[in-house]
Amino acid sequence: MTSLSSHPAEGAPTLATVAEEAGVSRQTVSNALNSPELLRPDTLARVQEAIDRLGYSPNRAARSLRTRSSHLVGLRVDPAVEDSANALMDRFVHSLVESTEEAGYHVLLFTAGGDHQATDPYDELLRSAAVDAFVLTDTFRGNPYSAWLTGRGVPFVAFGRPWDDPGARHPWVDVDGRAGVVLAVDHLVERGHRRIAWVGWQKGSFIGEDRRSGWVERMHEHGLSTSRLSARGDDTVEFGVRAAHALLDVPEQERPTAFACASDTVAMGVLRALAGLGLRAGRDVAVVGFDDSIAAQVSTPSLTSVRQPLEQVAVEVVRYLGEVLAHRPIPEPGLVLTPTLSVRETS
């Protein structure tokens, strides 16, 4: 495992320049950062104003401020989503903690608000030198974090590719969603299904469209039609229920005999709809989810699902962190890993 270490950034404000700007000694600046209780309130305020004017970040600018790094990696976490079966981030966080500990680091979890305040916690952690780097898990359209961290030269690695900025040079690790859905379609075709429906997310979701492309392309490669066999909506159980009812409410010869779903959450909705119609998944209609959540494993019947290799994702994220913090060049900043299919009763 690559050791995580870090070095000062060239050209960044230093302890000395902050001291000169504030008209105090370097020791006073150090005290302001590490032992503010030692300073008079007016002196502390003057030093903080100088830090703000210079855009000084003790984490990135001058490591001589401290005798060692924090050995912490920041990770923003979101609250659980209502009407969702997805606990994907729980698995990833556990794997990331294990991988960073092996490299001599620990994970610092924090939350962030929305809109203009979204980057405030990142700024606070950097100014207090609380972390040495970040791991991002939000790579959706318009995500402010990547650009904000890149513009300040802050080291970070993303779980998820930069969908709306293919030219981004920060390192990232992702799972091939398209390949995962191809596995699901092949599995269903091998079991004799020809009318395989897709229940996915809105068009604005890069991840959802990537997964949907696996369904469209593979169905056509098998010579199968996709006409009137798909539904788009929110990633909720309720949407899965509505989508299944709509796709099944057609003449018998046009009904799907199998469902491939963008997530386990919508797949759970499909299972609920089938049960309400007196149909049993795996016997009457096949269902495949995506993410291999705990819900997929304990549902009745148990849900076949595409499994993301989150343990390997965490290992590769930490490997990239080691490279970034050591300021070593990364020729290929993106890495795509291949998922597997966990076959259970619903198919």
C-alpha positions as CSV (number, residue, x, y, z in Angstrom):
1,M,0.0,0.0,0.0
2,T,1.3,3.4,-1.0
3,S,2.3,5.6,2.0
4,L,0.3,8.8,2.3
5,S,2.5,11.9,2.7
6,S,2.3,15.5,1.7
7,H,4.5,18.5,0.8
8,P,4.1,22.2,0.7
9,A,2.7,23.8,-2.4
10,E,5.0,26.2,-4.3
11,G,4.0,29.8,-4.5
12,A,1.4,29.5,-1.8
13,P,1.2,32.0,1.1
14,T,3.4,31.0,4.0
15,L,3.5,31.5,7.7
16,A,6.1,34.2,7.2
17,T,4.0,36.2,4.7
18,V,0.9,35.9,7.0
19,A,3.1,37.2,9.9
20,E,4.3,40.1,7.9
21,E,0.8,41.0,6.7
22,A,-0.5,40.9,10.3
23,G,2.5,42.7,11.8
24,V,3.2,39.9,14.2
25,S,5.8,37.2,14.7
26,R,5.6,33.8,13.0
27,Q,5.2,32.2,16.4
28,T,2.1,34.3,17.0
29,V,0.6,33.0,13.6
30,S,1.4,29.5,14.7
31,N,-0.3,30.1,18.0
32,A,-3.4,31.5,16.2
33,L,-3.7,28.3,14.2
34,N,-2.8,25.8,16.9
35,S,-3.3,27.4,20.3
36,P,-5.6,30.4,19.8
37,E,-6.4,30.5,23.5
38,L,-2.9,31.9,24.1
39,L,-3.6,35.1,22.2
40,R,-5.4,38.3,23.0
41,P,-8.7,38.6,21.1
42,D,-7.6,41.6,19.1
43,T,-4.3,39.9,18.1
44,L,-6.1,36.7,17.1
45,A,-8.6,38.8,15.0
46,R,-5.7,40.6,13.2
47,V,-4.0,37.3,12.3
48,Q,-7.3,35.8,11.1
49,E,-7.9,38.9,8.9
50,A,-4.5,38.5,7.4
51,I,-5.1,34.8,6.7
52,D,-8.4,35.7,5.0
53,R,-6.8,38.4,2.8
54,L,-4.0,36.1,1.7
55,G,-6.2,33.1,1.2
56,Y,-3.8,31.2,3.4
57,S,-4.5,27.5,4.0
58,P,-2.2,25.8,6.5
59,N,-3.1,22.5,5.0
60,R,-1.7,23.3,1.6
61,A,0.6,26.3,2.0
62,A,3.4,25.8,4.5
63,R,3.8,22.5,6.3
64,S,6.4,24.1,8.5
65,L,3.5,25.5,10.5
66,R,3.1,22.1,12.1
67,T,5.5,19.3,13.1
68,R,3.3,16.6,11.3
69,S,0.3,16.3,9.0
70,S,-3.2,15.6,10.4
71,H,-3.3,12.1,8.9
72,L,-6.9,12.7,8.3
73,V,-8.9,12.4,5.1
74,G,-12.2,14.3,4.9
75,L,-15.3,12.7,3.5
76,R,-18.7,14.4,3.2
77,V,-21.7,12.3,4.1
78,D,-25.4,12.8,3.4
79,P,-28.3,11.7,5.5
80,A,-30.3,8.6,4.6
81,V,-32.8,9.1,1.8
82,E,-36.4,8.4,2.5
83,D,-38.2,5.7,0.4
84,S,-34.8,4.2,-0.6
85,A,-33.2,0.8,-0.2
86,N,-29.7,2.1,-1.1
87,A,-27.1,1.8,1.6
88,L,-24.3,1.8,-0.9
89,M,-22.3,4.5,0.9
90,D,-22.3,2.5,4.1
91,R,-20.3,-0.2,2.4
92,F,-18.0,2.2,0.7
93,V,-17.3,4.2,3.9
94,H,-16.5,1.0,5.8
95,S,-14.1,-0.1,3.0
96,L,-12.5,3.3,2.9
97,V,-11.9,3.4,6.6
98,E,-10.1,0.0,6.4
99,S,-8.0,1.0,3.4
100,T,-6.9,4.4,4.9
101,E,-6.0,2.8,8.2
102,E,-3.7,0.4,6.4
103,A,-2.0,3.4,4.9
104,G,-1.7,5.2,8.3
105,Y,-4.6,7.6,7.9
106,H,-8.1,8.0,9.3
107,V,-11.3,9.2,7.8
108,L,-13.0,12.4,9.2
109,L,-16.7,12.4,8.4
110,F,-18.6,15.8,8.0
111,T,-21.8,17.2,6.5
112,A,-22.4,20.1,4.3
113,G,-25.4,22.3,3.5
114,G,-26.7,23.2,0.1
115,D,-26.4,26.1,-2.3
116,H,-23.7,28.8,-1.6
117,Q,-23.0,27.2,1.8
118,A,-22.1,23.9,0.4
119,T,-18.3,24.5,0.4
120,D,-18.1,26.2,3.8
121,P,-17.2,23.0,5.7
122,Y,-14.4,22.2,3.3
123,D,-13.1,25.7,3.8
124,E,-13.3,25.4,7.6
125,L,-11.5,22.1,7.6
126,L,-8.7,23.4,5.4
127,R,-8.2,26.6,7.4
128,S,-8.0,24.7,10.6
129,A,-5.6,22.2,9.0
130,A,-7.9,19.4,10.2
131,V,-7.4,17.3,7.1
132,D,-4.7,16.6,4.5
133,A,-7.0,15.7,1.6
134,F,-10.6,14.8,0.7
135,V,-12.5,12.0,-0.9
136,L,-15.5,13.1,-3.0
137,T,-18.5,11.0,-3.7
138,D,-20.7,13.7,-5.3
139,T,-20.0,13.9,-9.0
140,F,-23.5,14.9,-10.2
141,R,-24.1,17.7,-12.7
142,G,-23.3,21.1,-11.2
143,N,-21.5,19.7,-8.2
144,P,-19.5,22.6,-6.7
145,Y,-16.9,20.6,-4.8
146,S,-14.6,19.4,-7.5
147,A,-14.1,22.9,-9.1
148,W,-13.8,24.5,-5.7
149,L,-11.1,22.1,-4.5
150,T,-9.3,22.1,-7.8
151,G,-9.2,25.9,-7.9
152,R,-7.5,26.0,-4.5
153,G,-5.0,23.3,-5.3
154,V,-6.4,21.0,-2.6
155,P,-5.7,17.3,-3.0
156,F,-8.7,15.0,-3.5
157,V,-9.8,11.9,-5.2
158,A,-13.4,11.2,-6.4
159,F,-15.5,8.1,-6.3
160,G,-17.3,8.7,-9.5
161,R,-16.1,10.1,-12.8
162,P,-16.4,13.8,-13.7
163,W,-19.5,13.4,-15.9
164,D,-19.9,17.0,-16.9
165,D,-16.2,17.8,-17.2
166,P,-14.6,14.9,-19.2
167,G,-11.3,16.9,-19.4
168,A,-10.9,17.2,-15.6
169,R,-7.5,16.0,-14.5
170,H,-8.2,15.1,-10.8
171,P,-8.0,11.4,-10.1
172,W,-11.2,9.4,-9.9
173,V,-12.4,5.8,-9.5
174,D,-15.7,4.6,-10.9
175,V,-17.7,1.4,-11.6
176,D,-18.8,0.6,-15.1
177,G,-22.6,0.9,-14.8
178,R,-23.1,0.0,-18.5
179,A,-21.2,-3.2,-18.1
180,G,-23.2,-4.1,-15.0
181,V,-26.5,-3.8,-16.9
182,V,-25.1,-5.8,-19.8
183,L,-24.5,-8.6,-17.3
184,A,-28.1,-8.3,-16.2
185,V,-29.5,-8.4,-19.7
186,D,-27.3,-11.4,-20.7
187,H,-28.4,-13.3,-17.6
188,L,-32.0,-12.7,-18.4
189,V,-31.7,-13.6,-22.0
190,E,-29.9,-16.9,-21.1
191,R,-33.0,-17.7,-19.0
192,G,-35.2,-17.3,-22.0
193,H,-36.5,-13.8,-21.6
194,R,-37.2,-11.7,-24.7
195,R,-39.3,-8.8,-23.4
196,I,-37.0,-7.2,-20.8
197,A,-38.2,-3.9,-19.4
198,W,-35.9,-1.1,-18.1
199,V,-36.9,0.9,-15.0
200,G,-34.4,3.8,-14.6
201,W,-33.8,7.4,-13.6
202,Q,-34.5,10.7,-15.2
203,K,-32.6,11.8,-18.3
204,G,-30.6,14.3,-16.3
205,S,-28.8,11.5,-14.4
206,F,-25.5,10.7,-16.0
207,I,-25.2,7.5,-14.0
208,G,-28.7,6.5,-14.9
209,E,-28.2,7.1,-18.6
210,D,-24.9,5.2,-18.6
211,R,-26.7,2.2,-17.0
212,R,-29.6,2.5,-19.4
213,S,-27.2,2.5,-22.4
214,G,-26.2,-1.1,-21.3
215,W,-29.8,-2.2,-21.6
216,V,-30.5,-0.5,-25.0
217,E,-27.3,-1.6,-26.7
218,R,-27.3,-5.2,-25.4
219,M,-31.0,-5.7,-26.2
220,H,-30.4,-4.6,-29.7
221,E,-27.3,-6.8,-30.0
222,H,-29.5,-9.8,-29.0
223,G,-32.0,-8.7,-31.7
224,L,-34.6,-7.7,-29.1
225,S,-36.9,-4.7,-29.2
226,T,-36.8,-1.9,-26.5
227,S,-39.9,-0.2,-27.8
228,R,-42.4,0.7,-25.0
229,L,-40.4,-1.2,-22.5
230,S,-38.8,1.5,-20.4
231,A,-39.8,4.0,-17.7
232,R,-37.9,6.9,-16.2
233,G,-38.4,8.5,-12.8
234,D,-37.0,9.2,-9.4
235,D,-34.9,6.7,-7.4
236,T,-37.7,5.7,-5.0
237,V,-39.6,2.6,-4.2
238,E,-42.8,4.4,-5.0
239,F,-41.6,5.1,-8.5
240,G,-40.7,1.5,-9.0
241,V,-44.2,0.5,-8.0
242,R,-45.8,2.9,-10.5
243,A,-43.4,2.0,-13.3
244,A,-44.1,-1.7,-13.0
245,H,-47.9,-1.2,-13.0
246,A,-47.6,1.0,-16.1
247,L,-45.4,-1.5,-18.0
248,L,-47.6,-4.4,-17.1
249,D,-50.9,-2.7,-17.9
250,V,-50.8,-3.7,-21.6
251,P,-52.1,-6.7,-23.6
252,E,-50.5,-9.9,-22.4
253,Q,-48.4,-10.4,-25.5
254,E,-46.8,-7.0,-25.0
255,R,-46.0,-7.4,-21.3
256,P,-42.4,-7.7,-20.1
257,T,-41.4,-11.0,-18.6
258,A,-38.4,-9.5,-16.9
259,F,-37.3,-6.1,-15.4
260,A,-33.8,-4.7,-15.3
261,C,-33.6,-1.8,-12.8
262,A,-31.2,1.1,-12.3
263,S,-31.1,0.5,-8.6
264,D,-32.2,-1.9,-5.9
265,T,-34.5,0.9,-4.7
266,V,-36.7,0.9,-7.8
267,A,-36.3,-2.9,-8.0
268,M,-37.9,-3.1,-4.6
269,G,-40.8,-1.1,-5.9
270,V,-41.2,-3.6,-8.8
271,L,-41.2,-6.5,-6.4
272,R,-43.9,-4.7,-4.4
273,A,-46.0,-4.1,-7.5
274,L,-45.7,-7.8,-8.5
275,A,-46.8,-9.0,-5.1
276,G,-49.8,-6.7,-5.3
277,L,-50.8,-8.2,-8.6
278,G,-50.4,-11.8,-7.3
279,L,-47.2,-12.4,-9.2
280,R,-44.1,-13.9,-7.8
281,A,-40.7,-12.6,-8.9
282,G,-38.5,-15.4,-10.2
283,R,-41.5,-17.6,-11.0
284,D,-43.8,-15.3,-13.0
285,V,-41.6,-12.3,-13.7
286,A,-37.8,-11.9,-13.3
287,V,-36.3,-8.9,-11.6
288,V,-32.7,-7.7,-11.5
289,G,-31.6,-4.7,-9.4
290,F,-28.3,-2.7,-9.2
291,D,-26.0,-2.1,-6.2
292,D,-26.5,-5.4,-4.3
293,S,-27.7,-3.7,-1.2
294,I,-28.5,-5.4,2.1
295,A,-32.2,-5.1,1.2
296,A,-31.5,-7.2,-2.0
297,Q,-30.0,-9.9,0.1
298,V,-32.7,-10.1,2.7
299,S,-35.8,-9.5,0.7
300,T,-38.4,-12.2,0.0
301,P,-37.7,-13.5,-2.5
302,S,-34.0,-12.4,-2.5
303,L,-33.1,-10.0,-5.3
304,T,-30.6,-10.7,-8.0
305,S,-28.5,-7.5,-8.3
306,V,-25.4,-6.1,-9.9
307,R,-22.7,-5.8,-7.2
308,Q,-20.3,-2.9,-7.3
309,P,-16.7,-3.8,-6.1
310,L,-16.7,-1.1,-3.4
311,E,-13.8,-2.8,-1.5
312,Q,-11.6,-2.4,-4.6
313,V,-12.9,1.1,-5.2
314,A,-11.7,2.1,-1.7
315,V,-8.3,0.5,-2.3
316,E,-7.8,2.4,-5.5
317,V,-9.0,5.7,-4.0
318,V,-6.4,5.4,-1.3
319,R,-3.7,4.5,-3.8
320,Y,-4.5,7.7,-5.8
321,L,-4.4,9.7,-2.5
322,G,-0.9,8.5,-1.9
323,E,0.1,9.7,-5.4
324,V,-1.6,13.0,-5.0
325,L,-0.2,13.8,-1.6
326,A,3.3,12.9,-2.7
327,H,2.9,15.2,-5.7
328,R,3.7,12.4,-8.2
329,P,2.3,12.7,-11.7
330,I,-0.7,10.6,-12.5
331,P,-0.7,9.8,-16.3
332,E,-4.2,8.4,-16.3
333,P,-6.3,10.0,-13.6
334,G,-9.4,7.8,-14.2
335,L,-10.0,4.2,-13.4
336,V,-13.1,2.2,-14.2
337,L,-13.8,-1.1,-12.4
338,T,-16.1,-3.9,-13.6
339,P,-19.0,-5.1,-11.4
340,T,-20.3,-8.6,-11.0
341,L,-23.8,-10.1,-10.8
342,S,-25.1,-11.7,-7.6
343,V,-27.8,-14.1,-8.8
344,R,-30.6,-14.9,-6.4
345,E,-34.3,-16.0,-6.4
346,T,-35.9,-13.2,-8.4
347,S,-34.3,-14.4,-11.6
